[in-house]
Amino acid sequence: MEGNVVETIYSDGATVYICDDYCRDKTPEDVDKILKSIVEQFTEYLQVQNSPEGRAERMARQGRVREEARKILIEKKGNVRNIHVAAVSEKAECSFAEVQEAFHYFQTSPEQAEFRERYFQREALGKTEDRRKGQQRKRRGR
């Protein structure tokens, strides 16, 4: 193993080594410069994201992602796999998390009940609702 390992993390069969090679020889002044640079970059990012233009872009991206997710859900009758998440992510140029949120929106949002009724297989929908009812019963202690 190359590098000065300062921590080892074992998770789900993977081993992650955290090394401090980049920063261990830095002076306190160097560290301050790096931290200030990070703060400046992140502040600029947040300002752009929270601007009217940034919000409009996020909403437009969310619309594109949801439209692509909707097409896949209809095509696959609600039976979505990771490969479909990857395809939507690539086509809509967004993160996996954004795609998963879009699928979740169509699969669980009360506003999308008519969509589910119209396009999903009734058996699949019934299984989901039965599972949800079972979870609700568990929460209530029945």
C-alpha positions, 0 to 999 in steps of 0.5 A: 500500500502506497501512502501514509495510511491514517485510517482504514475503513472496512465496509460491505466487503470493500477496504478504504484507506485514508491517507494524509500524503496531500496535507501532512507536510503543509504548514499552518499557513498552507492549511489556512490557504487551502481552507479559505479556498474551499470556503470561497469556492463553496460560497460561490457555488451556494450563491449560484445555486440559490440565485433565481437562475440556479433555482430555475435550472434545478427545476428545469433539470428536475422536469427533464429527469422526471420526464425520462423516469416517467417514460421508463416507468411506463415502458417497464410497467413500474419494474425499474432496475439499477440499469434504468437509473443509470440510463436516465442519469446519463440521458438527463445528465444528472446524479443517480440520487436525482433519478431515484428521487424521480422514480420515488415521486412517481411510485409513491407521491399521492399526486401521481396515484392516477399515473400509477393506476393508469400505467402500472400493472395492477398486480404490481401496484397491489403488491406495493400497496399490500406491503405498505399496509403491512408496514403501517400495521407493524408501526401501529403494533398490529 
